């Protein structure tokens, strides 16, 4: 659950999911208590994005072996260097 702690540390609001669907029907209006999920909830989580957030999903499996797409994009968009990078199993 290290990833959850990173998201919380960076101020993201997390939403508990069943599969890819929020557990609470009114999740947009529900205030979830943060910092308690990682200890008691063992399911999936969604990240509630704010209007200024942008998520870019770069899957290294879709690139050649020595290609570094995040590094290449960082040269074009220098602000990319300030982003949070989470590596997962797929």
Rosetta blueprint (number, residue, H / E / L):
1 X L
2 X H
3 X H
4 X H
5 X H
6 X H
7 X H
8 X H
9 X H
10 X L
11 X L
12 X L
13 X E
14 X E
15 X E
16 X E
17 X E
18 X E
19 X L
20 X L
21 X E
22 X E
23 X L
24 X L
25 X L
26 X L
27 X L
28 X L
29 X L
30 X L
31 X L
32 X L
33 X L
34 X L
35 X L
36 X L
37 X H
38 X H
39 X H
40 X H
41 X L
42 X L
43 X L
44 X E
45 X E
46 X E
47 X E
48 X E
49 X L
50 X L
51 X L
52 X L
53 X L
54 X L
55 X L
56 X L
57 X L
58 X L
59 X L
60 X H
61 X H
62 X H
63 X L
64 X L
65 X L
66 X L
67 X L
68 X L
69 X H
70 X H
71 X H
72 X H
73 X H
74 X H
75 X H
76 X H
77 X L
78 X H
79 X H
80 X H
81 X H
82 X H
83 X L
84 X L
85 X L
86 X L
87 X L
88 X L
89 X L
90 X L
